[in-house]
Amino acid sequence: MRRFPSLLVYGLIVVMAGCGGSAAKGPATAAAPRPAPVAKGERFPDTQYIVAEGFSSISYSEAETVARNEVSARVQSELSSVVTSIAGSTTAGGQTSDYQRLLSQTTSKTSFAHAEMIQTDPASRRLSNGVYQVRAVLSRSEASAAISHDYDLAAIDFRAAATELQRPSTDLTAWTATLRRAEAGFSKMSAAAFSWRAITRREHESFAADLALYEQAEQQRAAKLSAVKLGLVVADGAGDKGRLAASLGSALARLGLTATPGDCAPGSYVLRLTPNLTWEQGPFGPVCRLSMPGELVACDGNRSVVRVAIDSKEFLGTHSRGKDQALAALIERVDEARLVPVLKRELAGCLPVAER
């Protein structure tokens, strides 16, 4: 079984409590000098617990909130140096792999799902010089057991979908739906693995094998997508049609699809789009907006796969000198960078696209 690199797993963990990438801020604390921390003794060794003290000039309740938040901050503090060092990690040749990309996306959504397990120690309560003091503790073993349960539940869905992907299939749309299930399951499962790693300081015993299974699915995805032949037809009606078609082709290439101008051919798909322009008068001149409804068609059987709406609030142009200049400004704004997320949104449910 291949062991997942410790550094990568460490590096892809984010804030383990709350959302947004930083520890939650507690209520205002006392301005008076803080008492010395209550001695932990042998009750809460660092190898078994994450421990923090909370102080307040208001109440024990507020001190407890501060202490709980501090436990979350301690977890982040342990990891921050590793996160920083791995942030720019790439594979050989400077190319980020597809599974690293998905792990990075998972990281941005990862949070500690069991903050309710952070407890306060009644024996640590102390009032000195008007300052309330309480200790909060998180048992590493109890938290890891809960997280391991989360992992096992997510792994059931992921493994079932990943296994199904290995069966022969000629229905690309159905296969893609199964792939998306596998990706969603892997995202949940790996988030649990990251949390487990942070709490226990060890790799989850099943993650290396599950990662290998995901990488296998990713290789299948790339092979399936490379076999897709796609025609692109853009109807008249939006000024410089050639430049618009070129931008669409570049954006599709970013998603792993090679699109060639032209309609249906045996064994291929065709994306047919009809540009629609709408005009309004803006404060500085005419404003032109573009939408491109259309459909993806499987040429064998002339079967409609999905209707699409290639539109965005960013697809607009305006100019004080008149409509021709406003239309030219619009076409310039409908570029690869703005088209990629829209095309991905519309096609990801039926084709195994992945942004490069």
C-alpha positions in Angstrom: 0.0 0.0 0.0 1.5 3.4 -1.0 1.9 5.8 1.9 0.5 9.2 1.2 3.2 11.8 1.8 3.0 13.2 5.3 4.0 16.6 4.2 1.1 17.0 1.7 -1.5 15.7 4.1 -0.2 18.0 6.8 -0.1 21.0 4.4 -3.7 20.6 3.3 -5.3 21.2 6.6 -7.0 24.4 7.4 -8.6 26.0 10.5 -10.1 23.2 12.5 -12.9 25.2 14.2 -15.3 27.7 12.7 -15.1 28.9 9.1 -13.0 31.4 7.2 -9.4 30.3 8.0 -8.8 32.0 11.3 -9.6 31.2 14.9 -12.9 32.6 16.1 -12.5 35.7 18.2 -13.8 35.5 21.8 -15.4 38.2 23.9 -13.3 41.0 25.4 -10.9 39.8 28.1 -9.8 41.4 31.3 -7.4 44.3 31.3 -6.1 43.2 34.7 -3.0 41.0 35.0 -3.9 37.4 34.3 -3.4 34.8 37.1 -0.8 32.1 36.5 -2.2 29.1 34.6 -3.7 26.4 36.7 -1.3 23.5 36.8 -2.3 20.7 34.5 -0.4 18.0 36.3 -0.8 14.6 34.8 -4.5 15.0 34.0 -4.2 16.5 30.5 -0.9 15.5 28.9 -0.3 17.1 25.5 -0.1 13.8 23.8 -3.7 13.1 24.8 -5.3 16.5 25.0 -5.3 19.9 23.4 -5.5 22.4 26.3 -6.0 26.1 26.6 -6.8 28.6 29.3 -9.6 31.3 29.1 -9.7 34.6 31.1 -12.5 37.1 31.5 -13.3 40.1 33.7 -17.1 39.4 33.2 -18.0 35.8 34.1 -16.9 32.2 34.0 -19.2 31.7 31.0 -17.2 34.2 29.0 -13.9 32.7 30.1 -15.2 29.3 28.9 -15.9 30.8 25.5 -12.4 32.3 25.4 -10.9 29.0 26.4 -12.8 27.0 23.8 -11.7 29.4 21.1 -8.2 29.2 22.2 -8.2 25.4 21.8 -9.1 26.0 18.2 -6.3 28.5 17.9 -3.8 26.0 19.4 -4.7 23.5 16.7 -4.1 26.1 14.0 -0.9 27.3 15.6 0.5 23.7 15.4 -0.2 23.6 11.7 0.4 27.1 10.4 4.1 26.7 9.7 3.5 23.5 7.7 0.6 25.0 5.8 2.8 27.9 4.8 5.6 25.7 3.7 3.4 23.4 1.5 1.2 26.2 0.0 3.3 26.3 -3.2 3.9 22.6 -3.4 3.8 21.1 -6.9 4.6 17.9 -8.5 7.7 17.3 -10.6 8.0 19.7 -13.4 6.1 22.4 -11.6 2.7 21.0 -12.6 0.0 20.6 -10.0 -1.7 17.2 -10.4 -5.5 16.8 -10.6 -5.7 15.1 -7.2 -3.7 17.9 -5.6 -6.1 20.4 -7.2 -9.1 18.5 -5.7 -7.4 18.2 -2.3 -6.7 22.0 -2.4 -10.4 22.6 -3.1 -11.3 20.4 -0.2 -8.9 22.2 2.1 -10.7 25.5 1.5 -13.9 24.0 2.9 -12.4 22.0 5.7 -13.3 22.8 9.3 -13.4 20.8 12.5 -16.9 19.3 12.6 -16.9 18.3 16.3 -16.2 21.6 18.2 -18.9 20.5 20.6 -16.4 18.0 22.0 -14.2 20.8 23.4 -15.0 20.6 27.1 -14.2 22.8 30.1 -12.6 21.5 33.3 -14.7 22.4 36.3 -11.8 21.8 38.6 -9.8 24.6 36.8 -12.3 27.4 37.7 -10.5 30.1 39.5 -11.3 33.8 40.4 -8.4 36.0 41.3 -8.2 39.8 41.4 -11.5 40.0 39.6 -10.4 37.8 36.7 -12.3 34.6 35.9 -10.2 31.7 34.7 -11.3 28.4 33.1 -9.5 25.6 31.2 -10.9 24.0 28.0 -9.7 20.6 26.8 -10.2 18.5 23.7 -9.5 14.8 24.1 -7.5 13.6 21.0 -8.8 10.1 21.3 -12.5 11.0 21.6 -12.3 13.5 18.7 -10.4 11.1 16.5 -13.0 8.4 17.1 -15.8 10.8 16.0 -13.8 11.9 13.0 -12.9 8.3 12.0 -16.7 7.6 12.0 -17.2 10.5 9.6 -14.4 9.1 7.4 -16.0 5.6 7.3 -19.4 7.0 6.3 -17.9 9.1 3.5 -15.7 6.3 2.3 -18.8 4.1 1.8 -20.1 6.4 -0.9 -16.7 7.1 -2.4 -15.6 3.5 -2.7 -19.0 2.4 -4.2 -18.8 5.1 -6.9 -15.1 4.5 -7.6 -15.8 0.8 -8.1 -18.7 1.5 -10.4 -16.4 3.7 -12.6 -14.2 0.7 -13.4 -17.1 -1.2 -15.1 -17.3 -0.9 -18.9 -19.7 1.9 -19.9 -20.6 3.5 -23.2 -22.9 6.1 -21.7 -20.6 9.0 -21.0 -23.3 11.1 -19.3 -24.1 8.3 -16.8 -20.4 7.7 -16.2 -19.8 11.4 -15.5 -22.6 11.4 -13.0 -20.9 8.5 -11.2 -17.5 10.4 -11.3 -19.1 13.4 -9.7 -20.4 11.2 -6.9 -16.9 9.8 -6.4 -15.4 13.3 -6.3 -18.0 14.5 -3.7 -17.4 11.4 -1.6 -13.6 11.8 -1.8 -13.9 15.5 -0.8 -15.9 14.6 2.3 -13.6 11.7 3.1 -10.4 13.6 2.7 -11.7 16.5 4.8 -12.2 13.9 7.6 -8.7 12.5 7.0 -7.2 16.0 7.3 -9.0 16.6 10.6 -8.0 13.2 11.9 -4.4 13.9 11.0 -4.4 17.2 12.8 -5.9 15.7 16.0 -3.9 12.5 16.2 -0.6 13.6 14.5 -0.8 10.5 12.4 -2.0 9.6 9.0 -5.4 7.9 8.7 -4.6 4.2 8.0 -7.1 4.0 5.1 -6.4 7.2 3.3 -3.4 6.1 1.2 -5.4 3.3 -0.3 -8.4 5.5 -0.9 -6.2 8.1 -2.5 -4.8 5.5 -4.9 -8.4 4.6 -5.8 -9.2 8.2 -6.5 -6.0 8.6 -8.6 -7.1 5.6 -10.6 -10.5 7.3 -11.2 -8.8 10.5 -12.2 -6.8 8.6 -14.8 -10.0 7.1 -16.2 -11.5 10.5 -16.3 -8.6 11.9 -18.4 -8.8 8.9 -20.8 -12.5 9.3 -21.3 -12.2 13.0 -21.9 -9.3 12.7 -24.3 -11.5 10.5 -26.5 -14.3 13.0 -26.8 -14.6 14.6 -30.2 -16.4 18.0 -30.1 -17.6 20.2 -32.8 -18.4 23.9 -32.2 -21.1 25.9 -34.0 -21.6 29.5 -33.2 -24.5 31.2 -35.0 -24.3 34.7 -36.4 -25.5 37.7 -34.4 -22.7 38.9 -32.1 -20.3 40.9 -34.1 -16.9 39.3 -34.5 -18.0 35.7 -34.6 -14.5 34.4 -35.3 -13.1 36.0 -32.2 -16.0 34.7 -30.1 -15.5 31.2 -31.4 -11.8 31.4 -30.7 -12.4 32.4 -27.1 -14.9 29.5 -26.7 -12.3 27.1 -28.1 -9.6 28.3 -25.7 -11.9 28.0 -22.8 -13.0 24.5 -23.7 -9.3 23.5 -24.0 -8.8 24.7 -20.4 -11.5 22.1 -19.5 -9.7 19.4 -21.4 -11.8 19.5 -24.6 -10.5 20.0 -28.1 -13.2 21.7 -30.1 -13.1 22.0 -33.8 -15.3 24.3 -35.9 -18.1 22.4 -37.6 -21.2 20.5 -37.0 -21.9 16.8 -36.4 -19.6 14.0 -37.3 -20.0 10.2 -36.5 -19.0 9.4 -33.0 -18.8 13.0 -31.9 -20.6 15.7 -30.0 -21.4 19.2 -31.1 -22.0 22.3 -29.0 -24.4 24.6 -30.8 -24.7 28.2 -29.5 -26.9 31.1 -30.6 -25.6 34.5 -29.5 -28.3 36.9 -28.3 -27.6 40.6 -27.9 -29.7 43.0 -25.7 -29.2 46.7 -25.6 -30.0 49.4 -23.1 -28.9 53.0 -22.6 -26.4 53.5 -19.8 -25.2 56.7 -18.1 -22.2 56.9 -20.4 -23.5 55.4 -23.6 -25.2 52.2 -25.0 -24.7 49.0 -23.0 -24.7 45.7 -24.8 -25.2 42.3 -23.1 -24.6 38.8 -24.5 -26.2 35.5 -23.7 -25.6 32.3 -25.7 -28.3 29.6 -25.2 -27.7 26.3 -27.0 -27.4 22.6 -26.5 -24.8 19.8 -26.5 -25.8 17.1 -29.0 -24.6 13.5 -29.3 -24.3 13.2 -33.1 -25.0 9.4 -33.0 -28.7 9.5 -33.0 -28.8 13.3 -33.0 -29.6 13.1 -29.3 -29.8 16.2 -27.2 -27.5 15.7 -24.1 -28.1 19.0 -22.3 -29.4 22.4 -23.0 -26.9 25.1 -21.9 -27.0 28.8 -21.1 -23.7 30.4 -21.6 -24.2 33.7 -19.9 -22.7 35.9 -17.2 -23.2 39.3 -15.7 -19.7 40.0 -16.9 -20.7 39.5 -20.6 -21.4 43.2 -21.3 -19.8 46.1 -23.1 -20.4 49.9 -23.2 -18.8 52.8 -24.9 -19.6 56.5 -25.1 -18.9 56.7 -28.8 -21.7 54.3 -29.9 -23.0 50.8 -30.5 -20.2 49.5 -32.7 -17.6 50.4 -30.0 -19.8 49.0 -27.3 -20.1 45.7 -29.2 -16.4 45.5 -29.7 -15.9 46.1 -26.0 -18.3 43.3 -25.2 -16.5 40.7 -27.5 -13.2 41.6 -25.8 -14.7 40.9 -22.4 -16.1 37.5 -23.4 -12.6 36.0 -23.1 -11.2 32.6 -22.0 -11.0 33.5 -18.3 -14.6 34.6 -18.1 -15.9 31.7 -20.2 -14.2 28.8 -18.3 -16.3 28.9 -15.2 -19.5 29.3 -17.2 -18.7 26.4 -19.5 -17.6 24.2 -16.6 -20.9 25.0 -14.8 -23.0 24.0 -17.9 -21.0 20.9 -19.0 -19.6 19.3 -15.8 -22.8 17.3 -15.3 -22.6 15.4 -18.6 -18.9 15.5 -19.6 -15.9 14.6 -17.3 -14.3 18.1 -17.7 -11.8 19.4 -15.2 -10.2 22.8 -15.2 -6.5 22.7 -16.0 
